[in-house]
Amino acid sequence: MFLLTLIDVLDILLTVITWIIIAQAILSWLLAFNVISARNEMVAGIWETLRRLTEPLYAPIRRIMPDFGALDLTPMVVIVIIIIISGPGLNYLRYLAVSYV
């Protein structure tokens, strides 16, 4: 029972991380197209917070991926990895936890 709870918590954390990555991508587009200004203190604070949360996830992948110039595909790669982990990966762990009990 404890293992199933732990797997559910991991699933929730992966969902939250996915939404943080999506929020950062949307904010980066808004900044790039000058819809909002980075000089605004609140926007700058939100941007810095999102950057600090996602940079540890992006750094290892950026070392592997080729440079596409202004196009950064790292968030998409991280989301695909999260989908793989949260889909088949967590389902397999749930199966193992249920069969263990």
N, C-alpha and C positions, 0 to 999 in steps of 0.2 A: 504494500500500500504506500509506503514511504517513497519507493522508487517511482511509482506512477505520479505522485505529487511533485517530485523533483523533475520529472520529465515535463509535466504541465507548466511548471515555473520556467523551465528552459524554453518551452514553446512561447510563452508570453514574452520573455526577454528577447527572443529572436524577432517576434512581431514588433515590439517597441523599437528595436534597432532598425528594422526595415522602414518604419515610419519616420524615424530620425533622418535616415538617408534620403528618403523622398522629400522631406521638408528642406533639407539642405540643398537638394538639386533644384527645387522650385525657387528657393531664395537666391541661389546663384544665377538662375535665369533672370529673375527680377532685377538683380543688381547689374547683370551684363547688359540688359536692354534699357537701363536707366529708368525703370518703373519706380524703384525706390532708391534712395541715396544711402551710400555707406557712411556718409558724414553724419547721418542721424545717429545719435548715441544709442537709442534702443535697438535699431537695426544692426549697428556694429556689435553690440553686446550679444544679440541673438546669433549673428554670424560667427562670432568668435567661439561661443559656446558650442554650436553645432560643429564647427571645425575641430575643436578639441575633442569632441566625442567621437568623431568619425576618422580622424587622422590615424589613430592606431590600427584601425581596420584597413585603411587604404595603403599604408606604407609598405607592407610586404608585397602587396599585389602590384603596386607601382614599380617596384624593383624588377618584377618579372615582365610586365607588359611593355610593348614597344611604345615609343613616344609618337602620339598622333597630333602633336602641336596643340592647338587650342581645344581640341576635342578630348575630353577626359571620360573614358569608358569605365573607369575604376568603380564608381558607384553601381553601375549595372552588373559588373562582374561580382561584386560583393552581394548584391541582392540575389543573383542566381545561385551563389554558394549557399546563402541563407535558405533559399527555397529548397535546395537539395537536402540540406541538413534537416529542415523542419518538416519536410514531406516524408520521403522514404526513410530518412535516418531516424527520426523520432518515432515513426510507426514501427520500425524494426525494434527499437528500444522498448516501446510499449509491449510488443509481442513477447520479447524476452522477459520483461518484468511480470507479465501475466502468467507466462509458462513457468516462471521461477517460483511463484507463489503456489 
